[in-house]
Amino acid sequence: MPRSPAPRSAPALTRRALFRTIVPPAAAGLTLAALEPRRAAAALAAVRGTTDAPEDVARDESYWFEIQQAFTIDRSIVNFNNGGVSPAPAVVQQSLARNLAFSNQAPAYTMWRILEPQKEAVRQRVARFFGCDTEEIAFTRNASESLQTCQLGFDLEPGDQVLTTTQDYPRMITTFRQRERRDGIELVQIQIPIPAEDPDEVVRRFEAAITERTRLILISHMINITGQILDVRPVVQMARRRGIPAIVDGAHSFAHFHFRHDDLDCDYYGSSLHKWLFAPIGTGLLYVRREKIGGLWPLMAAPDAKDDDIRKFEEIGTHPCPHYLAIGDALTFHLGIGPENKTARLVYLRDRWAKRALENDRVRLHTSLLPGKACGIATVQIDGVASTALADHLWNAHKIFTVAIEHDELEGIRVSPSVYSTIEEVDRFAEAVERVAKHGLPA
């Protein structure tokens, strides 16, 4: 099958058209009635198409006001842990609920005969968005399942080495540790700088650790503890020249900042879709280059007739199909915002609090603010303040939810606003951090 054509730039949606995609007509009256009338009227009066540069759109609060209304979140708390899992917009929730209700009319027929075949259209759309062949995309339940499929799917022998960093996700490290115990392989971990701003240095450190026994490399596209974006392409290509497969952990990168498969040139890539794409909780993606599918064992057994079929990685038994169909609604929402607009907004929100925090000498940022080196996630530390205590204080005193990071090489709180986050919420967080940096935690 030929590769899916590269998508043309989608025409910019008018704000009215975007509003209709995120608030179905039947729900529009109820949704608008729930808004403060003058704010709603002012926002809708400003409806217009935008051809502004993403950096300008990022600062246009009337544009983002409409996006914010697409979500059904609790505004009594400030959720700045979207890097863990994100809420889905109402349109995705409605798609999921509608198809779950339909499934339960007669699941063996409605789910398997009617809904399951529709997943192929979603596969085509996601492949087109990622810039790959439709036959290279499998849907999973999360990044862990995708990556473990790769980590456990290669035949390795006792004494073989697998190589990754000390900053990779704990579950992926645990997977290799289990292979150490079960198969007698050896896990080798290297340190990379924090932040890692020189891609050549990252390549050099990986290459220096390769031995004649190295059989597999795992590298994060975006490091979960700091939000650091690594230039994985040169690492993947260096490994390929040496005949070593490289798995790319894209748990935090897909639909977070704008890129396509060619920017990575990888053979194996796994991501969660319930983070930055805003798909239903329990959806993920696995990419395997077409000619590599046959050489990778699935996580659960598949018949030999599917050896070269990407769908062998979806052989997990009975599962709810509506979750995968709603990925299509999430992708429509993402494209409606505009991938470049979304990236610019997340960077704008990050810089708004991070640069303000750095004005205090006690504050350290473990994430680069250089263009392209990070996006919506950043990890901050206040010298002399335990990060777990800081996270607890932010929650108990301000109902701001972050996650404390405790790692051998760094500590801090990981902060990840999203497109539904408001400027007021970001500023409240910045003020709370400022007070602690100046005066310490309250007794």
ABEGO torsion letter per residue (X at the ends): XBBBBBBBBBBBBBAAAAAAAABBAAAAAAAAAABBAAAAAAAAAABBBBABBAAAAAABAAAAAAAAAABABBAABBBABAAABBBBBAAAAAAAAAAAAAAAABAAAAAAAAAAAAAAAAAAAAAAAAGBBAAABBBBABAAAAAAAAAAABBBBBGBBBBBBAABBAAAAAAAAAAAAAAGBBBBBBBBBOBBABAAAAAAAAAAABBAABABBBBBABBAAAGBBBBAAAAAAAAAAAGBBBBBBAAAABGABBBBAAAAGBABBBBBAABAAGBBBGBBBBBBBAAAAAABBBABBBBAAAAABAAAAABAEBBBAAAAAAAAAAAAAAAAAEAAAAAAAAAAAAAAAAAAAAABAABBBABBABBGABBABBBBBBBGBBAAAAAAAAAAAAGBBBBBBBBAABBEBBBBBBAABBAAAAAAAAAAAAAAAAAEBBX
